[in-house]
Amino acid sequence: MALITYRTALNQALAEEIIRDENVVIIGEEVAQYNGAYKVTEGLWERFGDKRVVDAPISEAGFIGMGIGASMLGIRPVMELMFWSFAYVAWDQIINNAGQVRYMSGGLIHCPIVIRGPANGGTNVGATHSHTPENFIANTPGLKVVCPATAYDAKGLMKAAIRDNDPVCVMENTLLYGESWEVPEEEYVIPLGVADIKREGTDISLIAHGRAVLTALKAAEQLDAEHGIRAEVLDLRSIRPLDEEAILATVRKTHRAVLVDENKPFCGVSAQIAATIQEKAFDDLDAPVQRVCSLDAPAIYSPALEPIQLPTPERVIAKALEIC
Amino acid sequence: MSVKKKKAPETADYSKSGINASLKPADKIRFLSEMLRIRRFEQTSLKYYNQGKMGGFLHLYIGQEAVAVGTVSLMGKDDHVITAYRDHGHALAVGMDMNACMAELLGKGSGCSRGKGGSMHYFAPDKNYWGGHGIVAGQTPLGLGLAYALKYKGAKGCCMCFLGDGAVNQGSFHESLNLAALWKLPVIYVIENNQYSMGTSMERSSAMKNCLAERAEGYGIAWDAANGEDLYEVRAKTWNAISRAHEECLPFVLEVDTYRYYGHSVADANAKKYRSAEEIERYKTHHDPIRLWRKQLVDEKVITEEAADELDAAVKQETAAAGEFALAAEAPDPASIFEDVYWEVDNQTEAGQTGRHFFGD
């Protein structure tokens, strides 16, 4: 298997889907001639031309809404947001139009659109550029949202998202774009709604999504090496649809859970996971479910402090030790 | 009309202009029938609203009928329509089933949106009608997207995207205009200027030189203004915009002066406070599009007064029957709450059956 970056994996997924389906079109700011603000779309414009890879002006409400309208008529746009933080100026289009039009039309319309881009903190760009709105999206029936943590998952989930007939939001991570993982040469697709055990364990479950999975993996290594605790790391991969069975299975196996989540704690994704566990696996628990989220303030700029605002392996370990 | 505009004199005769010259008497009578169907439908809706038989808002189209009927009458197979929440007129004009529209108002399972959309959210993609949208100007990027899809597929068509005079100050509309001009998309923005955005008159809401459509010049988009009480004029000027979209794949902004007799919605408590009773009466008496069209057809000897009365009586019967249908229709099945959320779930695909899509139980 080739070792490729998260960025390259996404690029391959986009290229393969452009070739596979003539209705797939990439639209976003700087995606074509500039080769992508984060180079995810590098080379695609040169390969596929103006019709398939389209530079949009800085006009998110306009071009995201346009993509939604085009998808109603059978185009399959893959819209790049330079940051998911910029989605808020297109929020009405995403939530009210992409999210609700199928329902309000009694099922007459559907929107096979993908909206993708990075959604993460940790790059010292301040509160306006560090949002992780997967919990907001997941709170909107009609929308789907996935948060790949590795290059392998990014490629497989992106391909599934493009082929899906519902609107799918793909939340990537600028801190992962340059990281490498093994990815097979042959084609594969990862279905939405299937979690993945990234590390087997028996003593406690660390349940995470996005880059927090890597934080959980680091914590699991240390828990094993320094405390003899074998932690299982479950990567949700997809938030909505959600692999509830996998969550319950790992909790039933280890009887303890720490949820690791870059969302802020109030109504973050982990709040939903915690509710699910207490409702459906209460008798399997040997200890209260714990959460490690971003510290509950706007994303701070200071390079000295931002790393500790995000979930850290140290905080995960501390929570794990409280209940093990 | 209350607004001064740079446009052709009100007396201009559009009855002989290209697209109207070929109209047959039956076409002209059909337009009268369609406008009457809209008006009587709205009056029946109002009756049910006042009786408490429907919930939510009811934005009546009464007074604006010539706009929907005139523009929609020009649609070809690749021409599409999308509008905002004052959507009953366009829905009936494209040929949506009146029973299903009435049942939707009453929240019934046989409603056009299965009782899930209500008054503001009618849809009929099989008739190239894409709603029915509740947020002011929220539909303007969608209309752009429909035009984008047409151009992408190489279809010779356009999207007529309707909006009110209150929508022209929303950012999404301006973003849409910029993209429409930038990418040469065949979208026609039809501003139905009924003079008031809820209780705020145009003078109190919109900065302009002479009229709203003129703002298009800032984006290099062609524009025109039409008198919405004259169906011939609406058709003539809309056809100009459609031809441009079809032949040159270019956008257009058409402002149509019109007037609503009722409030912004029926729940508009101040409907008779922000404008005078005399003003409303003046429009009803002198500018009513249906009254004027009927007189025109009688003058042209296309229809007799008696035949027009008979037509109206038949329409009244049709709308009353639609009301009866809606009243008798069943409420939606509670199980349908979870239908029409996800395509993949509804179609029982593998994707629709993988992972949990709904929560709370």
Interface residues (C-beta under 8 A of the other chain):
Chain A: N23 V25 K51 A56 P57 S59 A61 G62 F63 I64 G65 M66 G67 I68 G69 A70 S71 M72 L73 G74 I75 D92 Q93 N96 N97 V101 R102 Y103 M104 S105 G106 G107 L108 I109 H110 P112 P141 G142 K144 A160 D164 N165 D166 P191 L192 G193 V194 S238 R240 P241 L242 D243 E244 Q272 T276
Chain B: H80 I82 G111 C112 S113 R114 G115 K116 G117 H121 F123 A124 P125 D126 W130 G131 G132 H133 G134 I135 G138 T140 P141 L142 G143 L144 G145 L146 A147 Y148 A149 L150 Y152 K153 G171 S172 E175 S176 N178 L179 L182 E339 D340 V341 Y342 W343 E344 D346 N347 T349 E350 A351 T354 G355 R356 H357 F358 F359
